[in-house]
Amino acid sequence: MKIRQITVTPVAFHDPALLNAVGVHEPYALRSIIQLHCDDGVVGLGESYGDDAFLALLGAAAEAITGLDVFHLGLIEQAVARVIGGGAFADSHGLTGGSSSSKTVLSVFSAFEVACLDAQGKSVGRPVADLLGGAVRDRVPFSAYLFYKWDGHPGAAPEDGDDWGAALDPDGIVRQARRMIDRYGFGAVKLKGGVFPPEQEIEAVLALRAAFPDLPLRLDPNAAWTVPTSLKVAEALDGVLEYLEDPTAGIEGMAEVARQAPMPLATNMCVVAPEHLAPGLRQRAIGVLLSDHHYWGGLRHSQQVSALCANFDVGLSMHSNSHLGISLAAMVQLAAATQHLTYACDTHWPWKREDEDVIVPGALSFVDGAVPVPQGPGLGVELDEDALARLHRLYLDCGLRQRDDTGYMQRLHPGYTPNTPGW
């Protein structure tokens, strides 16, 4: 089953003014949609980053793998490595840790691996989870992903606004959580921190604990704190947090905090590529790994990482960036077939407008905080060509070509400098 043609379509969708340690989300998120056309008429779907630099890498890799068999994933990965390896880094998308040539190759390969698995599943009439060894769960739990946020983007037109309102203090965070939980039924809650002084974010977490006494809570300041500050926060939230995510920068810093913190430390910043696994495990820097198939090399590589985590008694969850339905479907298929998934996964899904996606509605839904695994072949989702055209037009019209949270914040507030690590 040979790859006859690959189409990569950049798209944009509205993104609220979500604050983080390095700035604020721009008004639009960028993604790429991959259509992998096979010689028997099957079309496999993938989704990944949509920055200019990454689109260029996808284009080069697409040309290199055209003509290969979709079942020969090892040869496809080798072809991607030949054209991408040693090239410019283009794998820093949001707060996902440092760049490296290996991480860039895996990021590019992942987009095509998912599309190949989708095509494989469609050709044999089985879900992708079956190609990964079979589902061990029929529903995948996710956590509410809370953000400090502005009421809207400055100067945005009414039709480009959002209806979530501002969340800049503990009361606002609790309101946001209550709305998200009421709507989606989430059974765990994560707060994106690193925005305000740690004392204020501790107060917000304690307000969440008072409002939701039985739900697991997480806090992620994206390495905004020094080691001493991380330890002070960990002590203040002892018995409150399920885990503390990336309180400080680097494997060495995380290991120092981990030796004294009363709760597990999680990461999607200090262990983000294969070369980080050995030092991270050897130094016991983390208790939970937040994997992400977009930069760990796809679904099969992510399962290999899961096996390592299980062997070394490291918990496993799943990192999220702003995404559409194809990525969510891939996350669900992977999580369904991954036995060692010990924590509810992250997702940005609630921050996306319901009418902005590239898949036909109905295949994915949240029920009591979890997504039932689609039972259709492949990823279990179908591309909506009209919706794809609309979001591609939005990409062309919006003018954004790369994500730059810091640059956007500096345009709005000249003199702004990320405070990482500053507290």
LUMVO-18471 format. One record per residue (C-alpha): y, z, x. Coordinates in Angstrom, 2 decimals, m for minus. Example, Ala and Ser with C-alpha at 12.3 -4.5 7.8 and 13.67 -1.06 7.14 Angstrom:
<vodos>
{y: m4.50; z: 7.80; x: 12.30}
{y: m1.06; z: 7.14; x: 13.67}
</vodos>
This chain:
<vodos>
{y: 0.00; z: 0.00; x: 0.00}
{y: 2.83; z: m1.33; x: 2.17}
{y: 6.54; z: m0.54; x: 1.99}
{y: 8.19; z: m3.78; x: 0.92}
{y: 11.82; z: m2.65; x: 0.63}
{y: 13.85; z: 0.56; x: 0.78}
{y: 17.08; z: 1.13; x: m1.13}
{y: 19.35; z: 4.05; x: m0.17}
{y: 22.12; z: 4.76; x: m2.68}
{y: 24.83; z: 7.34; x: m1.94}
{y: 25.96; z: 9.36; x: m4.96}
{y: 28.46; z: 12.12; x: m5.74}
{y: 28.60; z: 14.79; x: m8.43}
{y: 31.12; z: 17.48; x: m9.32}
{y: 30.90; z: 20.73; x: m7.36}
{y: 32.79; z: 23.92; x: m8.33}
{y: 35.13; z: 25.75; x: m5.95}
{y: 32.41; z: 27.98; x: m4.47}
{y: 33.51; z: 30.16; x: m1.56}
{y: 31.50; z: 30.92; x: 1.56}
{y: 31.91; z: 32.18; x: 5.10}
{y: 33.39; z: 28.93; x: 6.41}
{y: 35.60; z: 27.84; x: 3.50}
{y: 35.07; z: 26.43; x: 0.04}
{y: 33.02; z: 23.64; x: m1.51}
{y: 34.93; z: 20.40; x: m2.00}
{y: 35.27; z: 18.94; x: m5.51}
{y: 32.24; z: 16.68; x: m5.04}
{y: 28.81; z: 17.09; x: m3.49}
{y: 27.25; z: 14.09; x: m1.75}
{y: 23.59; z: 13.05; x: m1.88}
{y: 21.47; z: 10.02; x: m1.08}
{y: 18.84; z: 8.61; x: m3.42}
{y: 15.92; z: 6.78; x: m1.81}
{y: 13.90; z: 4.14; x: m3.67}
{y: 10.86; z: 3.07; x: m1.71}
{y: 9.49; z: m0.19; x: m3.17}
{y: 5.82; z: m0.86; x: m2.45}
{y: 4.06; z: m4.23; x: m2.48}
{y: 2.04; z: m3.27; x: m5.57}
{y: 5.18; z: m2.54; x: m7.61}
{y: 5.13; z: 1.26; x: m7.28}
{y: 8.52; z: 2.83; x: m6.47}
{y: 8.63; z: 6.20; x: m4.70}
{y: 11.70; z: 8.44; x: m5.03}
{y: 13.40; z: 10.70; x: m2.52}
{y: 16.69; z: 12.57; x: m2.24}
{y: 18.60; z: 13.92; x: 0.73}
{y: 22.06; z: 14.40; x: 2.24}
{y: 24.81; z: 11.89; x: 1.58}
{y: 27.23; z: 12.21; x: 4.49}
{y: 28.25; z: 9.01; x: 6.28}
{y: 26.49; z: 9.92; x: 9.52}
{y: 23.27; z: 10.75; x: 7.73}
{y: 23.40; z: 7.56; x: 5.65}
{y: 23.59; z: 5.57; x: 8.89}
{y: 20.46; z: 7.32; x: 10.18}
{y: 18.64; z: 6.69; x: 6.90}
{y: 19.53; z: 3.02; x: 7.12}
{y: 18.18; z: 2.70; x: 10.66}
{y: 14.98; z: 4.53; x: 9.78}
{y: 14.46; z: 2.52; x: 6.60}
{y: 14.50; z: m0.70; x: 8.57}
{y: 12.02; z: 0.74; x: 11.08}
{y: 9.42; z: 1.84; x: 8.52}
{y: 9.55; z: m1.19; x: 6.21}
{y: 6.14; z: m2.84; x: 6.30}
{y: 4.20; z: 0.36; x: 6.99}
{y: 1.63; z: 1.85; x: 4.64}
{y: 2.89; z: 4.74; x: 2.49}
{y: m0.34; z: 6.65; x: 3.18}
{y: 0.20; z: 6.49; x: 6.96}
{y: 2.72; z: 9.31; x: 7.18}
{y: 2.03; z: 10.02; x: 10.84}
{y: 2.90; z: 6.46; x: 11.82}
{y: 6.00; z: 6.59; x: 9.62}
{y: 7.14; z: 9.80; x: 11.33}
{y: 6.58; z: 8.21; x: 14.73}
{y: 8.64; z: 5.16; x: 13.74}
{y: 11.49; z: 7.41; x: 12.54}
{y: 11.37; z: 9.38; x: 15.80}
{y: 11.59; z: 6.19; x: 17.86}
{y: 14.82; z: 5.04; x: 16.21}
{y: 16.41; z: 8.47; x: 15.60}
{y: 15.18; z: 10.64; x: 18.49}
{y: 17.85; z: 11.34; x: 21.08}
{y: 20.60; z: 10.01; x: 18.84}
{y: 23.69; z: 11.73; x: 17.56}
{y: 23.10; z: 14.93; x: 15.60}
{y: 23.68; z: 14.51; x: 11.89}
{y: 21.75; z: 17.38; x: 10.38}
{y: 24.39; z: 20.08; x: 9.81}
{y: 24.83; z: 20.07; x: 6.06}
{y: 26.51; z: 23.21; x: 4.85}
{y: 25.33; z: 26.49; x: 6.38}
{y: 21.89; z: 25.49; x: 7.67}
{y: 21.96; z: 26.60; x: 11.27}
{y: 22.42; z: 24.68; x: 14.49}
{y: 21.77; z: 21.01; x: 15.15}
{y: 19.11; z: 19.55; x: 17.41}
{y: 17.49; z: 16.18; x: 17.96}
{y: 14.18; z: 17.45; x: 16.55}
{y: 15.85; z: 18.81; x: 13.42}
{y: 17.67; z: 15.51; x: 12.89}
{y: 14.43; z: 13.50; x: 13.17}
{y: 12.67; z: 15.83; x: 10.74}
{y: 15.60; z: 15.67; x: 8.31}
{y: 15.53; z: 11.87; x: 8.22}
{y: 11.74; z: 11.68; x: 8.02}
{y: 11.70; z: 14.20; x: 5.15}
{y: 13.67; z: 11.89; x: 2.86}
{y: 11.05; z: 9.15; x: 3.28}
{y: 8.04; z: 11.46; x: 3.32}
{y: 8.91; z: 12.73; x: m0.16}
{y: 9.32; z: 9.15; x: m1.42}
{y: 5.97; z: 8.20; x: 0.14}
{y: 4.22; z: 11.15; x: m1.51}
{y: 5.81; z: 10.22; x: m4.83}
{y: 4.49; z: 6.68; x: m4.42}
{y: 1.05; z: 7.96; x: m3.40}
{y: 0.88; z: 10.22; x: m6.44}
{y: 1.94; z: 7.44; x: m8.77}
{y: m0.67; z: 5.07; x: m7.28}
{y: m3.56; z: 7.50; x: m7.87}
{y: m2.19; z: 9.11; x: m11.04}
{y: m1.92; z: 12.65; x: m9.63}
{y: 0.99; z: 15.07; x: m9.10}
{y: 2.30; z: 15.51; x: m5.56}
{y: 1.06; z: 19.12; x: m5.67}
{y: m2.49; z: 17.73; x: m5.82}
{y: m1.84; z: 15.70; x: m2.66}
{y: m0.80; z: 18.95; x: m0.97}
{y: m4.07; z: 20.70; x: m1.81}
{y: m3.55; z: 21.46; x: m5.48}
{y: m1.28; z: 23.76; x: m7.42}
{y: m1.91; z: 27.49; x: m7.11}
{y: 0.73; z: 28.30; x: m9.73}
{y: 1.89; z: 26.39; x: m12.80}
{y: 5.47; z: 27.67; x: m12.69}
{y: 7.83; z: 28.28; x: m9.78}
{y: 10.24; z: 31.26; x: m9.95}
{y: 13.86; z: 30.87; x: m8.84}
{y: 16.69; z: 33.34; x: m8.31}
{y: 20.21; z: 33.35; x: m9.68}
{y: 22.52; z: 32.13; x: m6.90}
{y: 25.92; z: 33.82; x: m7.27}
{y: 29.12; z: 32.79; x: m5.50}
{y: 32.60; z: 34.14; x: m5.20}
{y: 34.63; z: 31.31; x: m6.65}
{y: 38.06; z: 30.21; x: m7.73}
{y: 38.81; z: 29.39; x: m11.34}
{y: 38.81; z: 25.73; x: m10.35}
{y: 39.84; z: 23.28; x: m7.67}
{y: 43.62; z: 23.29; x: m7.17}
{y: 45.22; z: 20.35; x: m8.95}
{y: 42.00; z: 19.25; x: m10.63}
{y: 42.29; z: 17.27; x: m13.85}
{y: 41.04; z: 19.07; x: m16.97}
{y: 37.99; z: 16.82; x: m17.19}
{y: 37.09; z: 17.74; x: m13.60}
{y: 37.22; z: 21.50; x: m14.17}
{y: 34.36; z: 23.93; x: m14.70}
{y: 33.88; z: 26.56; x: m17.38}
{y: 32.53; z: 29.36; x: m15.19}
{y: 35.91; z: 30.92; x: m14.45}
{y: 36.90; z: 32.87; x: m11.38}
{y: 34.70; z: 35.46; x: m9.67}
{y: 36.68; z: 37.27; x: m6.99}
{y: 35.73; z: 40.90; x: m7.56}
{y: 32.66; z: 42.94; x: m8.62}
{y: 33.41; z: 42.54; x: m12.34}
{y: 33.65; z: 38.77; x: m11.94}
{y: 30.36; z: 38.64; x: m10.02}
{y: 28.58; z: 40.72; x: m12.67}
{y: 29.93; z: 38.46; x: m15.44}
{y: 28.71; z: 35.42; x: m13.55}
{y: 25.28; z: 36.98; x: m13.06}
{y: 24.97; z: 37.98; x: m16.69}
{y: 25.79; z: 34.48; x: m17.89}
{y: 23.36; z: 32.91; x: m15.44}
{y: 20.55; z: 35.31; x: m16.32}
{y: 21.15; z: 34.98; x: m20.07}
{y: 20.99; z: 31.21; x: m19.78}
{y: 18.14; z: 30.72; x: m17.31}
{y: 16.25; z: 34.01; x: m17.39}
{y: 16.30; z: 34.54; x: m13.62}
{y: 14.32; z: 37.54; x: m12.37}
{y: 16.11; z: 37.90; x: m9.01}
{y: 19.75; z: 37.68; x: m7.92}
{y: 21.36; z: 36.49; x: m4.68}
{y: 25.05; z: 36.79; x: m3.76}
{y: 26.64; z: 34.46; x: m1.24}
{y: 28.75; z: 36.77; x: 0.89}
{y: 30.77; z: 36.48; x: 4.07}
{y: 33.91; z: 35.82; x: 2.03}
{y: 35.55; z: 39.23; x: 1.75}
{y: 35.42; z: 42.35; x: 3.95}
{y: 31.91; z: 43.85; x: 3.89}
{y: 33.05; z: 46.92; x: 1.95}
{y: 34.06; z: 44.71; x: m0.97}
{y: 30.76; z: 42.85; x: m0.93}
{y: 28.82; z: 46.11; x: m0.80}
{y: 30.75; z: 47.15; x: m3.90}
{y: 29.76; z: 43.91; x: m5.63}
{y: 26.09; z: 44.43; x: m4.81}
{y: 26.22; z: 47.99; x: m6.11}
{y: 27.86; z: 46.71; x: m9.31}
{y: 24.99; z: 44.24; x: m9.69}
{y: 22.49; z: 47.04; x: m9.18}
{y: 24.18; z: 49.11; x: m11.90}
{y: 24.20; z: 46.14; x: m14.28}
{y: 20.65; z: 44.97; x: m13.48}
{y: 18.71; z: 48.05; x: m12.33}
{y: 15.33; z: 46.32; x: m12.25}
{y: 16.12; z: 42.97; x: m10.61}
{y: 15.60; z: 42.25; x: m6.89}
{y: 18.95; z: 41.70; x: m5.17}
{y: 19.83; z: 39.71; x: m2.04}
{y: 23.00; z: 39.30; x: 0.00}
{y: 23.75; z: 36.37; x: 2.32}
{y: 26.96; z: 36.51; x: 4.44}
{y: 25.94; z: 33.48; x: 6.55}
{y: 26.15; z: 35.30; x: 9.88}
{y: 29.73; z: 36.47; x: 9.25}
{y: 29.16; z: 39.96; x: 10.67}
{y: 28.68; z: 41.51; x: 14.08}
{y: 25.52; z: 43.48; x: 14.81}
{y: 27.20; z: 46.91; x: 14.27}
{y: 28.69; z: 45.76; x: 10.96}
{y: 25.33; z: 44.34; x: 9.87}
{y: 23.70; z: 47.69; x: 10.51}
{y: 26.39; z: 49.54; x: 8.55}
{y: 25.90; z: 47.23; x: 5.56}
{y: 22.12; z: 47.55; x: 5.81}
{y: 22.42; z: 51.34; x: 5.77}
{y: 24.82; z: 51.28; x: 2.82}
{y: 22.45; z: 49.07; x: 0.82}
{y: 19.20; z: 50.81; x: 1.77}
{y: 16.96; z: 50.83; x: m1.29}
{y: 19.21; z: 48.30; x: m3.05}
{y: 18.47; z: 44.96; x: m1.39}
{y: 15.19; z: 43.08; x: m1.53}
{y: 16.27; z: 41.42; x: 1.71}
{y: 19.43; z: 40.85; x: 3.74}
{y: 19.88; z: 37.22; x: 4.71}
{y: 21.50; z: 36.11; x: 7.99}
{y: 23.82; z: 39.08; x: 8.47}
{y: 24.56; z: 38.09; x: 12.06}
{y: 24.24; z: 35.04; x: 14.28}
{y: 21.33; z: 33.97; x: 16.46}
{y: 17.75; z: 35.08; x: 17.02}
{y: 18.79; z: 37.79; x: 19.50}
{y: 21.40; z: 39.27; x: 17.15}
{y: 19.04; z: 39.14; x: 14.18}
{y: 16.30; z: 40.81; x: 16.22}
{y: 18.64; z: 43.65; x: 17.16}
{y: 19.55; z: 44.22; x: 13.51}
{y: 15.92; z: 43.86; x: 12.38}
{y: 14.80; z: 46.66; x: 14.68}
{y: 16.95; z: 49.17; x: 12.77}
{y: 17.61; z: 47.74; x: 9.29}
{y: 15.64; z: 49.40; x: 6.48}
{y: 15.06; z: 46.11; x: 4.61}
{y: 13.62; z: 42.77; x: 5.75}
{y: 15.98; z: 40.19; x: 7.22}
{y: 15.77; z: 36.61; x: 5.95}
{y: 17.09; z: 33.40; x: 7.49}
{y: 17.89; z: 29.77; x: 6.98}
{y: 20.24; z: 29.76; x: 9.99}
{y: 18.57; z: 31.17; x: 13.11}
{y: 15.08; z: 29.69; x: 12.60}
{y: 15.60; z: 26.16; x: 11.32}
{y: 13.48; z: 23.94; x: 13.59}
{y: 10.03; z: 24.10; x: 15.21}
{y: 11.42; z: 25.19; x: 18.57}
{y: 12.89; z: 28.32; x: 16.95}
{y: 9.59; z: 29.60; x: 15.56}
{y: 8.09; z: 31.01; x: 18.76}
{y: 11.16; z: 33.02; x: 19.89}
{y: 11.94; z: 34.09; x: 16.34}
{y: 8.41; z: 35.39; x: 15.76}
{y: 8.08; z: 36.86; x: 19.26}
{y: 11.29; z: 38.85; x: 18.88}
{y: 10.50; z: 39.80; x: 15.27}
{y: 13.95; z: 38.61; x: 14.28}
{y: 13.07; z: 37.90; x: 10.65}
{y: 10.89; z: 39.21; x: 7.86}
{y: 11.46; z: 36.29; x: 5.49}
{y: 11.86; z: 32.59; x: 6.26}
{y: 13.81; z: 30.46; x: 3.80}
{y: 12.20; z: 27.07; x: 4.32}
{y: 13.84; z: 23.82; x: 3.27}
{y: 11.82; z: 20.61; x: 3.18}
{y: 15.02; z: 18.59; x: 3.69}
{y: 15.23; z: 19.71; x: 7.32}
{y: 11.74; z: 21.06; x: 8.09}
{y: 10.27; z: 17.56; x: 7.95}
{y: 9.17; z: 17.25; x: 4.36}
{y: 6.53; z: 18.84; x: 2.18}
{y: 3.52; z: 18.74; x: 4.51}
{y: 5.43; z: 20.15; x: 7.51}
{y: 6.79; z: 22.88; x: 5.24}
{y: 3.24; z: 23.84; x: 4.33}
{y: 2.39; z: 24.09; x: 8.03}
{y: 5.35; z: 26.43; x: 8.52}
{y: 4.13; z: 28.45; x: 5.54}
{y: 0.73; z: 28.91; x: 7.21}
{y: 2.42; z: 30.23; x: 10.34}
{y: 4.47; z: 32.66; x: 8.27}
{y: 1.31; z: 33.92; x: 6.57}
{y: m0.48; z: 34.38; x: 9.89}
{y: 2.44; z: 36.34; x: 11.38}
{y: 3.17; z: 38.40; x: 8.26}
{y: 6.53; z: 36.76; x: 7.59}
{y: 7.54; z: 36.35; x: 3.94}
{y: 8.49; z: 32.95; x: 2.55}
{y: 11.14; z: 31.73; x: 0.14}
{y: 13.04; z: 28.46; x: m0.17}
{y: 16.62; z: 27.59; x: 0.82}
{y: 18.85; z: 25.47; x: m1.40}
{y: 21.87; z: 23.26; x: m0.94}
{y: 23.72; z: 21.37; x: m3.69}
{y: 21.07; z: 19.03; x: m5.08}
{y: 19.94; z: 16.83; x: m7.96}
{y: 16.69; z: 16.54; x: m9.88}
{y: 14.59; z: 14.62; x: m7.36}
{y: 15.07; z: 17.39; x: m4.81}
{y: 14.31; z: 20.06; x: m7.42}
{y: 11.12; z: 18.22; x: m8.37}
{y: 10.07; z: 18.07; x: m4.70}
{y: 10.83; z: 21.78; x: m4.26}
{y: 8.75; z: 22.64; x: m7.32}
{y: 5.77; z: 20.49; x: m6.28}
{y: 5.83; z: 22.04; x: m2.80}
{y: 6.17; z: 25.60; x: m4.06}
{y: 3.41; z: 25.04; x: m6.61}
{y: 0.96; z: 24.10; x: m3.85}
{y: 2.06; z: 26.73; x: m1.31}
{y: m0.03; z: 29.88; x: m1.56}
{y: 2.19; z: 31.95; x: 0.73}
{y: 5.34; z: 31.95; x: m1.39}
{y: 6.31; z: 35.59; x: m1.59}
{y: 9.84; z: 35.47; x: m2.99}
{y: 11.62; z: 33.57; x: m5.75}
{y: 13.28; z: 30.39; x: m4.44}
{y: 17.00; z: 29.62; x: m4.22}
{y: 18.58; z: 26.82; x: m6.24}
{y: 22.10; z: 25.49; x: m6.85}
{y: 20.93; z: 23.94; x: m10.13}
{y: 23.12; z: 26.05; x: m12.47}
{y: 26.25; z: 24.86; x: m10.64}
{y: 25.53; z: 21.22; x: m11.46}
{y: 26.81; z: 19.65; x: m14.66}
{y: 24.01; z: 18.96; x: m17.13}
{y: 25.18; z: 15.37; x: m17.63}
{y: 25.22; z: 14.57; x: m13.91}
{y: 21.82; z: 13.72; x: m12.53}
{y: 19.79; z: 10.67; x: m11.59}
{y: 16.56; z: 11.51; x: m13.41}
{y: 15.62; z: 11.02; x: m17.04}
{y: 16.15; z: 14.40; x: m18.79}
{y: 13.22; z: 16.48; x: m19.94}
{y: 10.89; z: 16.64; x: m16.96}
{y: 12.46; z: 19.75; x: m15.43}
{y: 13.56; z: 22.90; x: m17.23}
{y: 14.04; z: 26.60; x: m16.54}
{y: 11.91; z: 28.91; x: m18.66}
{y: 12.26; z: 32.65; x: m18.00}
{y: 13.71; z: 31.98; x: m14.58}
{y: 10.99; z: 29.57; x: m13.49}
{y: 10.43; z: 25.80; x: m13.55}
{y: 7.10; z: 24.68; x: m15.01}
{y: 5.43; z: 22.21; x: m12.65}
{y: 5.79; z: 18.64; x: m13.98}
{y: 2.37; z: 17.19; x: m14.82}
{y: 3.21; z: 13.51; x: m14.48}
{y: 2.10; z: 11.49; x: m11.46}
{y: 3.98; z: 11.81; x: m8.18}
{y: 6.99; z: 14.09; x: m8.39}
{y: 6.77; z: 13.94; x: m12.17}
{y: 10.30; z: 12.60; x: m12.67}
{y: 11.66; z: 9.17; x: m13.57}
{y: 14.81; z: 7.56; x: m12.19}
{y: 17.60; z: 6.86; x: m14.69}
{y: 19.12; z: 3.63; x: m13.35}
{y: 22.27; z: 3.91; x: m15.49}
{y: 22.87; z: 7.48; x: m14.32}
{y: 22.32; z: 6.41; x: m10.72}
{y: 24.96; z: 3.70; x: m11.14}
{y: 27.43; z: 6.22; x: m12.62}
{y: 27.03; z: 8.71; x: m9.78}
{y: 27.24; z: 5.92; x: m7.21}
{y: 30.51; z: 4.82; x: m8.82}
{y: 31.73; z: 8.42; x: m8.62}
{y: 30.83; z: 8.38; x: m4.92}
{y: 32.86; z: 5.21; x: m4.38}
{y: 35.83; z: 6.54; x: m6.34}
{y: 35.96; z: 10.14; x: m5.04}
{y: 36.68; z: 9.14; x: m1.45}
{y: 34.64; z: 11.93; x: 0.19}
{y: 32.26; z: 10.83; x: 2.93}
{y: 31.21; z: 14.12; x: 4.52}
{y: 31.00; z: 17.77; x: 3.57}
{y: 33.71; z: 19.87; x: 5.23}
{y: 34.16; z: 23.29; x: 3.64}
{y: 36.47; z: 24.46; x: 6.43}
{y: 38.63; z: 21.34; x: 6.47}
{y: 39.08; z: 21.47; x: 2.71}
{y: 40.09; z: 25.14; x: 2.86}
{y: 42.54; z: 24.38; x: 5.67}
{y: 44.14; z: 21.60; x: 3.65}
{y: 44.68; z: 24.07; x: 0.83}
{y: 45.58; z: 27.04; x: 3.04}
{y: 46.98; z: 25.92; x: 6.41}
{y: 46.11; z: 28.40; x: 9.13}
{y: 42.78; z: 29.37; x: 7.63}
{y: 40.12; z: 30.11; x: 10.26}
{y: 36.51; z: 31.01; x: 9.47}
{y: 35.87; z: 34.66; x: 10.22}
{y: 32.38; z: 34.19; x: 11.71}
{y: 31.45; z: 36.50; x: 13.23}
{y: 34.57; z: 38.50; x: 12.59}
{y: 33.65; z: 41.62; x: 10.67}
</vodos>
